[in-house]
């Protein structure tokens, strides 16, 4: 999962993606500058949440999935 996350972060051109955690939380990553993993993957996964102006730090073992965001989410299609 870490390798896939690093690949998504390094994509050129960058495409937004979503990180889902085992507890149900999801983080939409709109820029590679909003997420980082310390060298070697130790120390957790750090996600900057601009709406709340804080950094969420989570154990990488809590990631349940990581992948490209769907272009047609229910929220977007309702607008």
N, C-alpha and C positions, 0 to 999 in steps of 0.2 A: 504494500500500500504506500509506503514511503517513496519508493521508486516512482510510482505512478504520480504521486503528488509533486515530486521534484520535476518530472517531465512536464506536467501541466503548468508549473510555475515558470519553466524555462521556454515554453512554446513561443515561437516567433512566426507569425504575429501572435500575441497573447489573446486567448479567448477566456471569457469569464467561466468559472467553474464553481461547483458547490461541494463543500465538505459536510458530511453527515456524521453525527456522533451516535454512539450506542444509546444514549439517553434521549434521543429524539431531536436534539438541537441541530440546526443547520446554519451554515455560514456561506453566504454568497460572496465569492471572491471576485471583485471587479477589476483588481489590479494586482500584479505580482508583488507590489510593495506592501500589500496588506497582510501577507502571511510569510512566516519564516520558520525555519527549523535550524537550531544550532548545529554546528559541525558534528557529524557522526550520528545525528538524530537524537542525541542525548539532551535532556533538559526540556523535552516537550515540544509541542507545536504551539506557536504564538500567532494569534490572529488579531489584527487591529480592527475594531468595530467602530467605524466613523460616526454612526448614528448616536452611539452612546459615549464616544470619545474615551474608549478604554481598550485595554489589551486583554484578550481572553487567552489564558494559557491552559492547555489540556494535554493529557497523556496521549501520545500517538496510538497507543493500544486501544483507545476509546473510539477511534475512527471506524465507522461501519461501512462507509463508502466515500469515494471521491470521484467526481466525473464532471463532464461539461454540463453547464446549465442548459435546461431545455429552452429553446426559443419561444415555445408556445405554452407557457405556464397558465394555469387557470386564471390567475390574477390578471395577466396581460390580455387574455382573450375576452375577459369581462369588460375591459375598458373601451 
